[in-house]
Amino acid sequence: MELKQYFRVIQKKWWLIVMMVVVALTAASVKSFYFTTPVYAANAKLIVNQSSGDGLNASTIQTSIFLINSYKEIIKSSAVMNKVVEQYPELGESASQLAARISVSSANNSQVMNLVYQDTSYEKAAAVVNAVSTVFKAQIPSIMNIDNITILSEADPAANPGAINFNPVMNLLISFMVSFVLAIGFIFLLDYLDDTLKSESEVLEIMEAPVLASVGRMTKSDLKPAFKSKKAPQQPKAGEGKYATIQQ
């Protein structure tokens, strides 16, 4: 099939593309603005600093980086989460709920840990992540027998960030692209399943016989009988014949 034929197939069903795109954009808009609960993320930063009598060196920094993997698990452990629930009952969360919603990450070869907590209220998310940071810093000396945690930054409860799961522009763009591609594919599928002959070239290709005649598309107006107004010939009156009679 040539490029012109592809274009003709799409041109015949352009309304189907428009319909599917409009339906997809409408559904994406309704979901984004009416059925999406905003989720906010608050983060705090901690630094693991293994100090020694000679100050910082490559060995102590590398040791601190190795400790981060252990600290990621300790933060989510019941030893820390139970203390958070005990010291901050106003949060209204259980230890298991806190552990499920908080995430800990660190860049490669970095001593900085990033704690992120997600909730439908940013104020609550900030309060939780700050509470976890404070309790973790206080519990590390008793758990690891070493005091090497420093809080670099805490979440600001008064901040007003945007929701991390609310991006209507991106949702509409993705809906447009997906619906447009699906509509194109559906049109070509319908054309592939349609086995009717539409042109003389298809007849020659399949039947290998010449086309003797073709019938064009007819409309309802073509089927109506054509009435032409013709005047009926008038009958001559008495004595008004074409030829005069001879009196005898």
ABEGO torsion letter per residue (X at the ends): XBAAAAAAAAAAAAAAAAAAAAAAAAAAAAAAAAABBBBBBBBBBBBBBBBBAAEBBAAAAAAAAAAAAAAAAAAABAAAAAAAAAABAAAGBBAAAAAAABBBBBBBGBABBBBBBBBABAAAAAAAAAAAAAAAAAAAAAAAGBBABBBABBBBAABBBBBAABBAAAAAAAAAAAAAAAAAAAAAAAAAABABBABAAAAAAAAGBBBABBBBBBBAAAABBBBBBBBBBBBBBBGABABBBBBX
